[in-house]
Amino acid sequence: MRVVNLIQRKRDGGDLAREEINFFLQEYVAGNIPDYQASAFLMAVFFSGLTEQELLDWTESLLSMAPALDLSDLPGPKMGKHSTGGVGDKTSLIVGPLVSCTGITVPIIAGQGLAHTGGTLDKVQSIPGFNTHLKAQEFKEVLRKAGLGIIGQTDDLTPADKKLSSLRDTSGSVESIPLIAISILANELAGGIEGLVVDVKTGSGALVKKMTDSRRLAQTLVSLGKRLGKKVISVITDMDQPLGNAVGNALEVMEAVEAMRGAGPADLVETSLELAARMVSAAQPDRTLESVKEQMFQLLNDGSALQKFRQLIEAQGGNPQIMESFELLPNASAEFVISSPRAGYVSRISADDIGQAVMLLGAGREKMNAHIDAAVGIVLEHKVGDRIQAGERLCTIYYNEEAHLEEASQMVEDAFHISSTQPEARPLIHEIIQ
């Protein structure tokens, strides 16, 4: 069997058999297929797609390469949460602690940032000492202690997708709907979950920008989950502007902590509460969604979620004092203010441009193993719909090196659109598919 033949067939719209998919994945992990051929294969999938059978075969093949984490001896239901990625999306840092407060075990196998979107893994790695490189049994002990845990893809749980995800990020195939669906389910099911809520982002800052495509991804996740015997709920949420105010790894950790103190931005809080409520309702189907939402609101505002986040940090070797002293987190050495050129209303903020600007500052990866700067980022002072005066601050850029500051600041200026009339508000929650 030759990989070039598989590339050509998929490039031309043909179907692959289960054994051919197995061959590609096993040989790539073994190092027998070079990155340039694997990249060509992924790009062929990007343009030609995968059939339902290929989706199932690929996911099951990934899962067969390593045993799933056995959480059967841990108490309570086991629920997963995943996001398809967005600008300023730090909901996992809030949702995980919230749901865990109810006695549900929440294992999160997180990813690094893809393209212009930030990754949960990069955010928690900005916490001094926080160890995301745990073996399966070490991760299980964290779950036993704290009720939740956050790790990256590992060689003993997700060996193939770990390599493929990095390759997708640097080869232009990140936005492939079939590959997104496969990666999400293979990773989350490897964590031993019984059910999964996926936050499917849509809008300018999402990997999948069009609502029609986001709905297709959401439906693919639900139907593929059913074929794999798992309950999957897709929540399509808005990503046409950054979520919350902070964009950048350490800055987003700070904002998540503030949200768990009851002082978070309204859009971040609303989205987090919705996702948490859907997870708890799926695990406890005898309860009404309204009662669960009330409980989530209380847990967010009475300090329970904050205490659970502290337990998580301690269980994974991090310094919990960052919650009282943000200066213990990486902090940028300089700042640059972007002001409004005229009075009016903020009618649009291109989340894509904001995400790209933060990447230019050093928060993202251009190469597979590139170093990222956890301190840099942008904090918005205004969101879409706000009335603003000429010269008023729109946002602040936090940076360490000036090399790309001019280009990044121009990108940020272009991201803000000021108009004379107030725009109509977009809903935060577009659709629930289950």
C-alpha positions in Angstrom: 0.0 0.0 0.0 1.4 3.4 -1.1 0.4 6.6 0.6 0.7 8.6 -2.7 -2.1 6.4 -4.1 -4.3 7.3 -1.1 -3.5 11.0 -1.6 -4.4 10.8 -5.3 -7.7 8.9 -4.7 -8.9 11.3 -2.0 -7.8 14.3 -4.0 -10.0 13.1 -6.8 -13.0 12.5 -4.6 -12.7 8.8 -4.0 -13.5 6.9 -0.8 -11.0 5.2 1.5 -11.5 1.8 3.1 -11.0 1.2 6.8 -7.7 -0.6 6.3 -6.4 2.3 4.2 -7.2 4.8 6.9 -5.6 2.5 9.5 -2.5 2.3 7.3 -2.1 6.0 7.0 -2.6 6.7 10.7 -0.4 3.9 11.9 2.4 4.6 9.5 2.3 8.4 10.2 2.6 7.8 13.9 5.4 5.4 13.4 7.3 8.0 11.5 7.2 6.1 8.2 5.1 8.8 6.4 6.9 12.2 6.2 5.1 15.4 7.1 5.0 16.6 3.5 3.0 13.6 2.4 0.7 13.7 5.5 0.1 17.4 4.8 -0.9 16.6 1.2 -3.2 13.9 2.5 -4.9 16.3 4.9 -5.3 18.9 2.2 -6.9 16.3 -0.1 -9.4 15.6 2.8 -9.9 19.3 3.2 -11.1 19.7 -0.4 -12.9 16.3 -0.9 -14.3 15.7 2.5 -15.1 12.4 4.1 -18.1 10.1 3.9 -20.0 9.2 7.1 -18.4 5.8 7.0 -14.9 7.3 6.6 -15.7 9.6 9.5 -16.6 6.6 11.7 -13.6 4.5 10.5 -11.1 7.3 11.1 -12.4 8.1 14.6 -12.5 4.4 15.6 -9.1 3.9 14.2 -7.7 6.8 16.3 -9.4 5.4 19.4 -8.1 1.9 18.8 -4.5 3.1 18.9 -4.5 3.6 22.7 -6.9 2.5 25.4 -9.3 5.1 26.7 -8.9 6.3 30.3 -10.9 4.1 32.6 -12.8 6.3 35.1 -15.3 3.7 36.2 -14.1 3.8 39.8 -14.5 7.5 40.1 -17.8 8.8 41.5 -20.5 10.5 39.5 -21.1 11.0 35.8 -18.2 11.9 33.5 -18.9 14.7 31.2 -16.6 16.4 28.6 -16.6 20.0 27.3 -14.9 21.1 24.1 -14.8 24.3 22.0 -14.0 24.5 18.4 -11.9 27.6 19.1 -12.4 31.3 19.2 -10.8 34.6 20.0 -11.0 35.3 23.8 -12.7 32.0 24.5 -11.7 31.1 28.0 -15.0 29.3 28.9 -13.4 26.0 29.7 -11.6 27.6 32.7 -15.0 28.6 34.0 -17.3 25.8 32.9 -15.1 23.0 34.1 -15.1 24.2 37.8 -18.8 25.0 37.7 -19.8 21.6 36.5 -17.4 19.8 38.8 -19.0 21.6 41.8 -22.1 19.4 41.2 -20.3 16.1 41.6 -19.7 15.5 37.9 -16.2 14.5 36.9 -14.9 16.7 34.1 -11.8 15.5 32.3 -10.6 18.0 29.7 -8.1 17.0 27.0 -7.3 20.4 25.6 -5.5 21.6 22.6 -3.1 24.3 21.8 -4.3 27.3 19.9 -5.2 26.7 16.2 -4.6 29.4 13.6 -5.8 32.7 15.1 -7.7 31.1 18.0 -6.4 30.6 21.5 -6.1 27.2 23.1 -7.1 26.2 26.6 -3.8 24.4 27.0 -1.8 27.5 26.3 -3.9 29.5 28.8 -3.4 27.1 31.7 0.3 26.7 30.8 0.7 30.4 31.6 0.0 29.5 35.3 3.4 29.0 36.9 4.0 25.3 37.7 0.7 24.1 36.1 1.6 20.7 34.7 -0.4 19.6 31.6 2.0 16.8 30.6 0.5 14.1 32.8 0.4 10.4 32.1 -3.0 8.8 32.1 -2.8 7.5 35.6 -1.5 10.8 36.9 -4.4 12.6 35.2 -6.8 10.2 36.8 -5.4 11.1 40.3 -6.0 14.7 39.5 -9.6 14.0 38.6 -9.9 12.0 41.9 -8.6 14.9 43.9 -10.2 17.9 42.2 -13.1 16.5 40.2 -11.7 18.0 37.0 -8.4 18.2 35.2 -6.9 19.8 32.1 -4.2 18.1 30.1 -2.9 18.2 26.5 -2.9 15.4 24.0 -0.7 12.6 25.2 1.2 9.7 23.6 -0.6 7.2 25.8 -4.2 8.5 25.1 -4.1 10.3 21.7 -0.9 9.5 19.9 -2.1 10.0 16.3 -4.3 13.0 16.7 -1.6 14.8 18.8 0.7 14.7 15.7 -2.1 15.4 13.2 -3.4 18.5 15.1 0.0 20.2 15.1 0.4 19.4 11.4 -3.1 20.7 10.6 -2.3 24.0 12.3 0.8 24.6 10.2 -0.4 23.1 6.8 -3.6 25.1 6.2 -6.1 22.3 6.9 -7.4 23.5 10.3 -10.9 24.5 9.0 -11.8 21.1 7.6 -15.2 20.2 9.1 -14.6 16.4 9.0 -11.1 16.7 10.6 -12.4 19.0 13.3 -15.2 16.6 14.2 -12.9 13.6 14.3 -10.3 15.3 16.3 -12.8 16.5 18.9 -14.5 13.2 19.4 -11.3 11.1 19.3 -9.7 13.3 22.0 -12.7 13.6 24.3 -13.7 10.0 24.2 -10.1 9.0 25.0 -10.6 10.8 28.3 -13.2 8.3 29.4 -16.3 10.5 29.2 -19.9 9.4 29.0 -21.3 12.5 27.3 -20.0 15.7 25.7 -21.0 19.3 25.1 -19.3 21.0 22.2 -19.2 24.8 21.9 -19.4 25.3 18.1 -18.3 28.8 17.4 -19.6 30.7 14.4 -18.6 34.1 13.0 -15.5 36.0 12.0 -13.3 34.8 14.8 -14.2 31.1 14.5 -12.4 28.4 12.6 -15.8 27.8 10.9 -17.1 31.2 10.0 -20.4 30.7 8.2 -23.5 29.6 10.1 -24.4 27.0 7.5 -21.0 25.4 8.0 -21.1 25.7 11.8 -24.5 23.9 11.7 -23.1 21.2 9.5 -20.2 20.7 12.0 -22.6 20.7 14.9 -24.8 18.1 13.2 -21.8 16.0 12.2 -20.6 15.9 15.9 -24.0 14.8 17.2 -24.6 12.1 14.5 -21.0 10.8 14.8 -21.3 10.7 18.5 -24.5 8.6 18.2 -22.7 6.1 16.0 -20.0 5.9 18.6 -22.6 5.3 21.4 -22.1 8.7 23.1 -24.5 11.6 23.9 -23.2 14.7 22.2 -24.8 18.1 22.4 -23.7 20.9 20.1 -24.2 24.5 21.3 -23.7 27.0 18.4 -22.4 30.2 20.0 -21.4 33.6 18.6 -17.8 34.4 17.7 -18.3 37.5 15.5 -16.5 39.6 18.1 -14.0 38.5 20.8 -15.6 36.7 23.8 -15.2 38.8 26.9 -12.7 41.6 27.0 -9.3 39.9 27.3 -7.5 38.1 24.4 -4.1 36.5 25.2 -3.2 33.6 27.4 -2.4 35.0 30.8 -4.8 37.9 30.3 -7.6 35.4 29.8 -6.7 33.5 32.9 -7.0 36.8 34.8 -10.4 37.4 33.2 -11.7 33.9 34.0 -10.7 34.4 37.7 -12.6 37.7 37.7 -15.6 36.0 36.2 -15.6 33.4 39.0 -15.5 36.3 41.5 -18.8 37.5 40.0 -17.2 40.3 38.0 -16.9 38.9 34.5 -18.0 40.4 31.2 -21.7 39.7 30.5 -21.1 37.8 27.2 -18.5 35.5 28.8 -20.7 34.8 31.8 -23.8 34.1 29.8 -22.0 31.7 27.4 -20.3 29.9 30.3 -23.5 29.5 32.2 -25.3 28.1 29.2 -22.6 25.5 28.4 -22.3 24.5 32.1 -26.1 24.1 32.3 -26.2 21.9 29.2 -23.5 19.6 30.6 -25.2 19.2 34.0 -28.6 18.7 32.4 -27.2 15.9 30.1 -25.7 14.2 33.2 -28.8 14.7 35.4 -31.7 14.4 33.0 -34.3 14.4 35.7 -33.7 18.1 36.5 -35.2 21.0 34.5 -32.8 23.2 32.6 -34.1 26.2 34.4 -33.2 24.8 37.9 -29.8 23.9 36.6 -29.2 27.4 35.3 -30.1 28.8 38.6 -27.7 26.5 40.3 -24.9 27.5 37.9 -25.5 31.2 38.5 -25.3 30.6 42.3 -22.1 28.5 42.1 -20.5 31.2 39.9 -21.3 34.0 42.3 -20.9 32.4 45.7 -17.2 31.5 45.3 -17.7 27.8 44.8 -16.4 27.7 41.2 -13.4 29.9 42.3 -12.5 27.4 45.0 -12.8 24.5 42.6 -10.4 26.3 40.2 -8.0 26.7 43.0 -8.2 22.9 43.7 -7.5 22.3 40.0 -4.4 24.5 40.0 -3.1 22.9 43.2 -3.7 19.3 42.0 -1.7 20.0 38.8 1.2 21.6 40.5 0.4 25.2 39.8 0.7 28.2 42.0 -2.8 29.0 43.4 -1.6 32.4 44.6 -2.0 33.8 41.1 -5.7 34.1 41.9 -5.0 36.8 44.4 -1.8 38.2 42.8 -2.0 38.5 39.0 1.5 39.8 39.0 2.6 36.2 39.5 1.3 35.4 36.0 3.3 36.5 32.9 2.9 40.3 32.4 3.9 42.3 29.4 6.5 45.0 29.7 4.8 47.7 27.6 1.4 48.8 26.4 -0.1 50.7 23.5 -3.5 52.3 23.5 -5.8 52.3 20.5 -8.3 55.2 20.5 -11.4 55.9 18.5 -10.9 58.2 15.5 -14.4 59.6 15.8 -17.6 59.5 17.9 -20.4 57.0 17.2 -21.2 53.4 18.0 -19.0 50.4 17.8 -20.8 48.6 15.0 -18.3 45.7 14.5 -15.2 44.2 15.9 -13.5 41.7 13.6 -12.5 38.9 16.0 -10.4 37.4 13.2 -8.3 40.5 13.0 -7.9 40.8 16.8 -6.8 37.1 16.9 -4.3 37.6 14.1 -2.9 40.7 15.8 -2.4 38.8 19.1 -0.6 36.1 17.1 1.7 38.8 15.6 2.6 39.9 19.1 3.8 36.4 19.9 0.8 34.6 21.4 0.4 32.1 18.5 2.4 29.6 16.5 3.6 29.9 12.9 5.5 26.6 13.2 4.6 23.4 15.0 6.9 23.8 18.0 7.2 27.5 18.1 7.5 29.3 21.5 4.6 31.5 22.5 4.6 34.6 24.7 1.9 34.1 27.4 2.0 37.7 28.5 1.0 39.5 25.4 -2.5 40.3 24.2 -5.3 42.8 23.9 -7.9 44.0 26.4 -11.0 45.6 24.9 -12.5 48.6 26.5 -15.6 48.6 24.4 -17.7 46.0 22.6 -20.2 46.1 19.7 -23.1 48.4 20.5 -21.2 50.7 22.8 -21.5 54.5 22.4 -18.0 56.0 22.1 -16.5 59.5 21.9 -13.7 60.6 19.6 -10.3 59.9 21.2 -11.8 57.5 23.7 -9.9 54.3 24.4 -11.0 51.3 22.3 -8.5 48.8 23.6 -5.0 48.4 25.0 -2.3 46.3 23.4 0.1 44.6 25.8 3.5 43.6 24.2 7.1 42.7 25.0 8.8 43.3 21.6 8.2 46.1 19.1 9.1 44.0 16.0 5.4 43.6 14.9 3.7 46.2 17.0 3.1 48.6 14.1 1.5 45.9 12.0 -0.5 44.5 14.9 -1.8 47.9 16.0 -2.9 48.7 12.4 -4.7 45.4 12.3 -6.5 46.2 15.6 -7.5 49.7 14.4 -8.9 48.1 11.2 -10.8 45.6 13.3 -13.0 48.3 15.0 -15.8 49.8 12.9 -17.5 53.0 14.2 -20.9 54.0 12.7 -23.4 56.7 13.4 -26.2 54.3 14.3 -26.3 51.6 16.9 -26.2 48.1 15.4 -28.7 45.3 16.2 -27.5 42.9 18.9 -26.5 39.4 17.8 -27.6 36.5 20.0 -24.8 34.8 22.0 -26.5 31.4 21.7 -27.6 30.7 18.1 -28.8 27.1 18.2 -28.8 23.8 20.3 -28.4 20.6 18.3 -28.8 17.2 20.2 
